[in-house]
Amino acid sequence: MWNDNDPVVVSGVGSVSVFGTDKNQFWERLIGESDSKSTSPKSNDFLDLPVIETICVDHWNPEELIGKRGLKYLSLSTQYLLSAAVRCWQDAGLGDLNPAWESEALDLGVVVASNFSGLKAISDYDYTTITVGPQSVSPMQAPNTIANAPAAQLAIRMNACAFNTTIATGQCAGLDAIAYAVSSIHKGQAKQVLVGGVEEINERVLWIYQNSNVLPKEYSDRAGKPFSSDSTGWIPGEGASVILLEKLSHCLERGGTPLGKIASYSTTFAVDEDSRIHAMERAIGQVFEQADRVFSETSGIISGASGFYPQDRVEMNAIHNLFGSANPDIPISSLKGTIGETYGASGVFQAAAGLMALNKGILPKSIALSELNHRDLEKTPIYLTSNDIRDTKKQNIVTTSQDLSGITSCLMLESV
């Protein structure tokens, strides 16, 4: 699919999550024990929501990363994204997040995966206009009503002139944004691309999740258990993850360190469950075919499983059908039992974790996978635990995502 002579690599990773903004702390918490759940606030306006268990960002100070100037006019999503980008830029060995020089501005692009960044601002604007009057609406908040606001603010901060794009394909947005960036670099549209994923938790977003029937209506203590038929739904999460993409030659020329390369990508679509199983099989199969790899060489899967069993069951069956004989003990990890369902941001979080896994030699721990009941294991006997990545000729990790609409996206990461 892409030119392997000079592959696109990831040279920096940054995040803002429930575990803070330190990459090493994020990794240590992923592979260790974690209890990060909290509850949503009660609605104070026209929404009527129950108390919903969430996994939210806490104990962080955006001023330390992006400064105080103009901070109060930035949405929470934008604050998350800019802060994660600062960490990514530092991790890539490029110093502080300063505007690119004019000669470099045309070589830097921004792609952000986000679905609900402007939702609260839009809702607040409309609610204020209807209940109080348009004279009470703040013009300083107008930019935040645009879904592209976080990406635009990042592009402004960096003076990135190559392109500025927001991808909003639901839960698949993160992996789709990475693929968009890789294609853009290979087409010569940019030399470096900051790829981010960001979502925030607020009452408007929770209302959408509630009415999408993905949250537990009862037994919330059993929610967020990937692949388990006893799981009662998602535990919503929030935060931002940012990675820096560039060609290997460019990375080495500037003295950077490649963390891994983007080997291949595929996306499919189907409506009903049986069709979605086959669609996911096609998507996974295509990333192996494009990368010229076979199933037995796989180092592991970082799954998009979230604890919403109708979705998880599709992936469980697809993995079993593909790897049941070729690689029956393939290690599988799901981050969402730890950091929650971060929706559009999840794919970038998964890719970041996959790159760290390739460099550390171990997959992140999967909360609750060891608790699967016998019905699940008898139906689909796949290996569901954290495990050292086995040595292969070329290490690779597959990341998967599914959206409620029926979209499936898969991405393969490889060591360089």
DABEL-V937725 format. One record per residue. N is the residue number from 0. RES is the residue in three letters. PHI is phi in degrees with one decimal (999 if undefined). PSI is psi in whole degrees, 0 to 359 (none if undefined). D_LAST is the distance of its C-alpha to the last C-alpha in Angstrom with 2 decimals. Layout:
# DABEL-V937725
N_RES_PHI_PSI_D_LAST ; N_RES_PHI_PSI_D_LAST
This chain:
# DABEL-V937725
0_MET_999_317_17.15 ; 1_TRP_-123.3_157_14.87 ; 2_ASN_-66.1_117_13.97 ; 3_ASP_-87.9_352_10.73 ; 4_ASN_-68.4_326_11.57 ; 5_ASP_-138.3_76_10.72 ; 6_PRO_-69.5_160_8.97 ; 7_VAL_-83.0_127_10.09 ; 8_VAL_-118.0_163_8.06 ; 9_VAL_-99.8_127_9.97 ; 10_SER_-118.7_2_11.17 ; 11_GLY_-160.0_145_14.23 ; 12_VAL_-136.6_136_15.99 ; 13_GLY_-147.0_153_19.76 ; 14_SER_-153.7_157_22.44 ; 15_VAL_-125.6_117_26.16 ; 16_SER_-142.3_185_27.17 ; 17_VAL_-59.1_341_29.89 ; 18_PHE_-96.8_10_28.10 ; 19_GLY_98.2_208_28.36 ; 20_THR_-120.8_6_25.95 ; 21_ASP_-92.6_124_24.11 ; 22_LYS_-61.7_319_20.48 ; 23_ASN_-68.0_322_20.98 ; 24_GLN_-66.4_320_24.29 ; 25_PHE_-56.6_314_22.93 ; 26_TRP_-67.0_315_20.48 ; 27_GLU_-60.7_323_23.27 ; 28_ARG_-73.2_329_25.63 ; 29_LEU_-66.3_323_23.35 ; 30_ILE_-94.1_359_23.10 ; 31_GLY_-114.1_198_26.75 ; 32_GLU_-82.6_146_30.10 ; 33_SER_-151.4_139_30.96 ; 34_ASP_-134.3_96_34.13 ; 35_SER_-119.1_18_33.65 ; 36_LYS_-79.5_148_36.22 ; 37_SER_-142.4_184_38.90 ; 38_THR_-123.1_152_41.47 ; 39_SER_-77.9_154_42.06 ; 40_PRO_-72.5_158_45.16 ; 41_LYS_-69.6_147_48.24 ; 42_SER_-66.5_144_48.82 ; 43_ASN_-122.0_14_51.32 ; 44_ASP_-135.6_231_52.06 ; 45_PHE_-82.4_353_52.40 ; 46_LEU_-85.2_145_49.67 ; 47_ASP_-122.9_88_50.72 ; 48_LEU_-112.4_146_47.76 ; 49_PRO_-73.9_172_47.83 ; 50_VAL_-72.5_123_45.97 ; 51_ILE_-114.1_132_42.37 ; 52_GLU_-72.8_131_39.86 ; 53_THR_-137.4_170_36.72 ; 54_ILE_-122.6_105_33.74 ; 55_CYS_-113.9_156_34.01 ; 56_VAL_-70.0_137_32.51 ; 57_ASP_-149.2_161_34.79 ; 58_HIS_57.5_55_35.21 ; 59_TRP_-142.1_156_33.40 ; 60_ASN_-128.1_102_34.78 ; 61_PRO_-63.3_334_33.46 ; 62_GLU_-59.4_326_35.60 ; 63_GLU_-66.0_336_33.45 ; 64_LEU_-104.6_319_30.42 ; 65_ILE_-118.2_2_31.95 ; 66_GLY_84.0_168_35.47 ; 67_LYS_-89.0_334_38.88 ; 68_ARG_-62.0_122_39.86 ; 69_GLY_73.2_6_40.15 ; 70_LEU_-62.2_321_38.57 ; 71_LYS_-67.7_345_41.52 ; 72_TYR_-95.9_359_41.07 ; 73_LEU_-95.1_136_37.47 ; 74_SER_-65.2_162_36.99 ; 75_LEU_-59.9_320_35.31 ; 76_SER_-58.8_317_32.36 ; 77_THR_-66.0_320_31.99 ; 78_GLN_-61.4_316_32.24 ; 79_TYR_-59.5_312_29.49 ; 80_LEU_-64.3_312_27.17 ; 81_LEU_-62.4_320_27.94 ; 82_SER_-65.8_318_27.55 ; 83_ALA_-64.6_324_24.11 ; 84_ALA_-66.1_323_23.11 ; 85_VAL_-59.2_312_24.45 ; 86_ARG_-62.2_321_22.31 ; 87_CYS_-64.5_314_19.16 ; 88_TRP_-62.1_319_20.17 ; 89_GLN_-66.2_319_20.87 ; 90_ASP_-64.1_331_17.60 ; 91_ALA_-80.7_0_15.86 ; 92_GLY_78.1_25_18.19 ; 93_LEU_-106.6_8_20.51 ; 94_GLY_81.1_213_23.67 ; 95_ASP_-79.2_164_26.16 ; 96_LEU_-81.6_78_26.21 ; 97_ASN_-103.4_157_28.42 ; 98_PRO_-58.9_141_29.33 ; 99_ALA_-69.6_147_27.36 ; 100_TRP_-63.3_158_29.45 ; 101_GLU_-54.9_322_31.13 ; 102_SER_-70.0_337_28.96 ; 103_GLU_-97.4_342_25.78 ; 104_ALA_-60.5_323_27.31 ; 105_LEU_-72.2_348_26.98 ; 106_ASP_-98.6_358_23.21 ; 107_LEU_-113.7_126_22.67 ; 108_GLY_-118.3_164_23.00 ; 109_VAL_-131.9_129_23.65 ; 110_VAL_-130.9_128_23.27 ; 111_VAL_-128.6_131_24.80 ; 112_ALA_-94.0_118_25.35 ; 113_SER_-163.5_141_28.83 ; 114_ASN_-112.1_327_31.93 ; 115_PHE_-122.9_21_34.62 ; 116_SER_-61.5_323_34.13 ; 117_GLY_-96.6_4_37.47 ; 118_LEU_-64.0_315_39.42 ; 119_LYS_-65.5_316_41.25 ; 120_ALA_-63.1_318_42.19 ; 121_ILE_-63.2_314_43.51 ; 122_SER_-63.6_316_45.45 ; 123_ASP_-64.3_320_46.90 ; 124_TYR_-59.2_309_47.92 ; 125_ASP_-64.0_317_49.73 ; 126_TYR_-64.3_318_51.30 ; 127_THR_-65.6_317_52.61 ; 128_THR_-61.1_318_53.98 ; 129_ILE_-74.4_319_55.80 ; 130_THR_-89.9_328_57.17 ; 131_VAL_-114.9_320_57.90 ; 132_GLY_128.6_153_57.72 ; 133_PRO_-63.2_338_55.46 ; 134_GLN_-66.7_343_56.84 ; 135_SER_-93.8_357_55.00 ; 136_VAL_-79.4_132_51.51 ; 137_SER_-82.6_122_49.41 ; 138_PRO_-65.8_339_48.09 ; 139_MET_-70.9_341_45.40 ; 140_GLN_-93.4_355_43.84 ; 141_ALA_-56.8_317_43.88 ; 142_PRO_-60.0_332_40.30 ; 143_ASN_-73.7_349_39.05 ; 144_THR_-79.2_354_40.61 ; 145_ILE_-93.9_132_37.98 ; 146_ALA_-60.6_334_34.95 ; 147_ASN_-85.8_5_32.82 ; 148_ALA_-56.8_311_34.12 ; 149_PRO_-59.0_315_31.06 ; 150_ALA_-63.9_320_28.81 ; 151_ALA_-64.5_318_31.65 ; 152_GLN_-64.5_322_32.13 ; 153_LEU_-66.4_318_28.47 ; 154_ALA_-63.8_321_28.66 ; 155_ILE_-65.1_314_31.93 ; 156_ARG_-59.7_323_30.65 ; 157_MET_-95.8_354_27.76 ; 158_ASN_56.4_38_29.83 ; 159_ALA_-79.7_117_27.11 ; 160_CYS_-111.0_354_28.75 ; 161_ALA_-66.0_306_26.22 ; 162_PHE_-168.2_163_26.90 ; 163_ASN_-144.4_107_27.76 ; 164_THR_-130.7_141_27.44 ; 165_THR_-115.5_130_28.20 ; 166_ILE_-105.8_128_27.17 ; 167_ALA_-130.6_63_29.73 ; 168_THR_-106.1_44_29.02 ; 169_GLY_63.8_222_29.97 ; 170_GLN_-68.6_344_27.63 ; 171_CYS_-89.7_358_25.06 ; 172_ALA_-58.9_320_25.00 ; 173_GLY_-61.6_310_21.85 ; 174_LEU_-67.2_323_19.56 ; 175_ASP_-64.1_322_21.66 ; 176_ALA_-65.8_321_21.22 ; 177_ILE_-63.6_315_17.42 ; 178_ALA_-63.5_321_17.85 ; 179_TYR_-59.8_316_20.59 ; 180_ALA_-66.2_317_18.55 ; 181_VAL_-60.6_314_15.72 ; 182_SER_-61.7_321_18.60 ; 183_SER_-64.6_321_20.38 ; 184_ILE_-67.2_317_17.68 ; 185_HIS_-65.6_333_17.41 ; 186_LYS_-81.5_356_21.22 ; 187_GLY_81.9_15_21.40 ; 188_GLN_-80.9_345_23.18 ; 189_ALA_-162.8_155_21.13 ; 190_LYS_-96.2_329_18.48 ; 191_GLN_-133.9_144_17.70 ; 192_VAL_-136.3_128_18.66 ; 193_LEU_-86.9_118_19.62 ; 194_VAL_-109.2_121_19.47 ; 195_GLY_-124.7_158_21.88 ; 196_GLY_-132.7_133_23.75 ; 197_VAL_-149.4_137_27.17 ; 198_GLU_-145.9_153_30.30 ; 199_GLU_-126.5_156_33.33 ; 200_ILE_-97.2_125_36.04 ; 201_ASN_-151.5_174_39.58 ; 202_GLU_-63.0_327_42.67 ; 203_ARG_-66.6_316_42.11 ; 204_VAL_-65.2_317_38.67 ; 205_LEU_-63.9_327_40.07 ; 206_TRP_-62.7_319_42.97 ; 207_ILE_-64.1_313_40.65 ; 208_TYR_-60.6_317_38.85 ; 209_GLN_-60.4_317_42.28 ; 210_ASN_-83.5_355_43.63 ; 211_SER_-91.6_359_40.62 ; 212_ASN_61.4_35_41.64 ; 213_VAL_-106.4_353_38.29 ; 214_LEU_-97.4_153_39.65 ; 215_PRO_-66.9_133_41.72 ; 216_LYS_-87.8_340_45.44 ; 217_GLU_-156.5_170_46.24 ; 218_TYR_52.3_52_44.64 ; 219_SER_-64.1_340_42.05 ; 220_ASP_-69.3_347_41.18 ; 221_ARG_-102.8_9_39.58 ; 222_ALA_-81.2_161_37.38 ; 223_GLY_70.5_29_33.60 ; 224_LYS_-107.3_98_33.01 ; 225_PRO_-56.2_136_30.19 ; 226_PHE_70.9_359_31.26 ; 227_SER_-91.3_129_34.69 ; 228_SER_-70.5_346_37.78 ; 229_ASP_-85.2_349_39.66 ; 230_SER_-67.5_142_37.56 ; 231_THR_-103.5_8_39.73 ; 232_GLY_140.4_190_37.25 ; 233_TRP_-73.1_157_34.75 ; 234_ILE_-113.6_109_34.70 ; 235_PRO_-61.8_141_33.89 ; 236_GLY_-128.5_175_31.40 ; 237_GLU_-149.2_172_30.50 ; 238_GLY_133.1_191_28.23 ; 239_ALA_-143.5_146_25.37 ; 240_SER_-133.0_137_21.60 ; 241_VAL_-133.4_136_19.78 ; 242_ILE_-126.8_151_16.19 ; 243_LEU_-105.1_126_15.38 ; 244_LEU_-110.0_142_13.57 ; 245_GLU_-164.5_163_13.13 ; 246_LYS_-68.5_151_11.65 ; 247_LEU_-57.0_317_8.89 ; 248_SER_-61.6_320_11.91 ; 249_HIS_-68.4_320_14.07 ; 250_CYS_-61.5_312_12.02 ; 251_LEU_-69.0_324_11.87 ; 252_GLU_-62.2_322_15.46 ; 253_ARG_-88.2_0_16.81 ; 254_GLY_87.6_18_15.31 ; 255_GLY_-81.4_171_13.04 ; 256_THR_-119.0_114_10.17 ; 257_PRO_-71.4_132_7.17 ; 258_LEU_-90.0_339_7.41 ; 259_GLY_164.7_167_5.28 ; 260_LYS_-115.6_157_6.11 ; 261_ILE_-89.0_108_9.60 ; 262_ALA_-85.3_318_9.92 ; 263_SER_-165.5_166_13.72 ; 264_TYR_-154.0_149_16.91 ; 265_SER_-153.2_152_20.53 ; 266_THR_-140.7_143_23.82 ; 267_THR_-137.9_173_27.22 ; 268_PHE_-145.3_142_30.68 ; 269_ALA_-156.3_163_33.59 ; 270_VAL_-100.8_294_36.77 ; 271_ASP_-83.9_169_38.14 ; 272_GLU_-62.0_313_36.43 ; 273_ASP_-59.8_318_36.46 ; 274_SER_-66.1_326_34.99 ; 275_ARG_-69.4_326_32.27 ; 276_ILE_-60.3_313_31.23 ; 277_HIS_-66.3_324_30.85 ; 278_ALA_-64.9_319_29.13 ; 279_MET_-68.1_322_26.45 ; 280_GLU_-58.9_317_26.11 ; 281_ARG_-63.1_315_25.64 ; 282_ALA_-62.2_314_23.03 ; 283_ILE_-65.8_316_20.90 ; 284_GLY_-60.6_322_21.62 ; 285_GLN_-68.4_325_20.66 ; 286_VAL_-69.6_329_17.11 ; 287_PHE_-71.1_318_16.69 ; 288_GLU_-64.1_315_18.55 ; 289_GLN_-64.3_324_16.71 ; 290_ALA_-85.9_358_13.26 ; 291_ASP_58.1_49_15.16 ; 292_ARG_-123.1_161_14.79 ; 293_VAL_-116.5_159_17.83 ; 294_PHE_-60.0_328_19.15 ; 295_SER_-69.5_345_19.32 ; 296_GLU_-88.8_356_15.55 ; 297_THR_-66.0_133_15.25 ; 298_SER_-83.1_331_14.28 ; 299_GLY_168.7_170_16.49 ; 300_ILE_-124.5_130_18.04 ; 301_ILE_-102.5_105_18.69 ; 302_SER_-85.7_155_21.97 ; 303_GLY_-88.7_8_24.19 ; 304_ALA_-58.7_137_27.21 ; 305_SER_-125.1_349_29.64 ; 306_GLY_103.4_359_32.86 ; 307_PHE_-93.7_100_34.58 ; 308_TYR_-59.5_323_35.28 ; 309_PRO_-55.3_325_36.04 ; 310_GLN_-78.3_313_32.44 ; 311_ASP_-60.9_325_30.91 ; 312_ARG_-63.2_324_32.98 ; 313_VAL_-61.3_312_31.46 ; 314_GLU_-68.2_320_27.91 ; 315_MET_-56.7_314_29.20 ; 316_ASN_-69.9_321_30.86 ; 317_ALA_-63.9_317_28.03 ; 318_ILE_-63.9_316_25.60 ; 319_HIS_-62.3_317_28.36 ; 320_ASN_-63.5_324_29.14 ; 321_LEU_-84.7_320_25.61 ; 322_PHE_-109.1_357_24.45 ; 323_GLY_-54.2_322_27.91 ; 324_SER_-107.2_327_27.97 ; 325_ALA_-76.6_327_24.43 ; 326_ASN_-156.4_66_22.87 ; 327_PRO_-66.3_338_25.85 ; 328_ASP_-105.4_28_24.52 ; 329_ILE_-60.1_128_21.36 ; 330_PRO_-74.0_137_20.99 ; 331_ILE_-126.9_136_21.72 ; 332_SER_-128.8_145_21.78 ; 333_SER_-131.9_122_23.71 ; 334_LEU_-76.2_338_23.72 ; 335_LYS_-71.0_342_26.94 ; 336_GLY_-71.8_345_29.14 ; 337_THR_-106.0_311_28.14 ; 338_ILE_-102.9_358_27.74 ; 339_GLY_87.6_175_29.86 ; 340_GLU_-82.8_100_29.59 ; 341_THR_-90.6_13_28.26 ; 342_TYR_53.8_244_28.73 ; 343_GLY_-62.2_334_27.02 ; 344_ALA_-82.1_346_24.78 ; 345_SER_-61.5_321_23.63 ; 346_GLY_-63.5_323_20.67 ; 347_VAL_-72.0_322_19.07 ; 348_PHE_-59.4_316_19.95 ; 349_GLN_-63.2_316_18.36 ; 350_ALA_-63.8_318_15.03 ; 351_ALA_-61.4_316_15.15 ; 352_ALA_-65.6_322_16.10 ; 353_GLY_-63.4_320_13.41 ; 354_LEU_-65.8_318_10.66 ; 355_MET_-65.9_324_12.87 ; 356_ALA_-63.1_319_13.39 ; 357_LEU_-61.3_323_9.86 ; 358_ASN_-83.9_336_10.18 ; 359_LYS_-95.2_337_13.83 ; 360_GLY_81.3_21_13.96 ; 361_ILE_-150.3_146_16.83 ; 362_LEU_-85.8_150_17.85 ; 363_PRO_-60.3_152_20.39 ; 364_LYS_-68.8_143_23.96 ; 365_SER_-107.1_109_25.79 ; 366_ILE_-60.0_131_29.29 ; 367_ALA_77.6_355_32.03 ; 368_LEU_-66.8_331_30.06 ; 369_SER_-75.9_353_31.88 ; 370_GLU_-99.1_9_35.13 ; 371_LEU_-58.7_139_35.04 ; 372_ASN_-79.8_170_38.48 ; 373_HIS_-64.1_329_39.39 ; 374_ARG_-60.7_317_39.96 ; 375_ASP_-64.7_313_36.33 ; 376_LEU_-69.8_325_35.03 ; 377_GLU_-69.4_324_37.60 ; 378_LYS_-75.0_319_36.80 ; 379_THR_-137.0_87_33.04 ; 380_PRO_-77.9_75_31.97 ; 381_ILE_-110.3_157_28.28 ; 382_TYR_-80.5_117_26.53 ; 383_LEU_-126.3_74_26.68 ; 384_THR_-159.6_165_25.67 ; 385_SER_-72.2_143_22.98 ; 386_ASN_-156.8_147_21.34 ; 387_ASP_-57.5_136_18.75 ; 388_ILE_-68.8_126_15.67 ; 389_ARG_-72.8_146_16.35 ; 390_ASP_-63.9_131_14.20 ; 391_THR_-133.0_168_12.95 ; 392_LYS_-57.4_316_11.60 ; 393_LYS_-137.9_117_8.44 ; 394_GLN_-67.2_138_8.79 ; 395_ASN_-148.0_151_9.79 ; 396_ILE_-131.2_136_12.47 ; 397_VAL_-101.3_133_15.16 ; 398_THR_-111.6_141_17.20 ; 399_THR_-128.7_153_20.76 ; 400_SER_-151.7_147_23.70 ; 401_GLN_-131.3_142_27.30 ; 402_ASP_-109.3_155_30.01 ; 403_LEU_-59.3_336_33.71 ; 404_SER_-72.4_342_34.39 ; 405_GLY_113.2_1_32.59 ; 406_ILE_-77.7_139_29.27 ; 407_THR_-126.4_133_26.15 ; 408_SER_-129.0_143_22.59 ; 409_CYS_-137.3_146_19.34 ; 410_LEU_-138.5_140_15.69 ; 411_MET_-110.4_130_12.60 ; 412_LEU_-108.0_141_9.48 ; 413_GLU_-133.8_151_6.34 ; 414_SER_-70.0_153_3.79 ; 415_VAL_-91.3_none_0.00
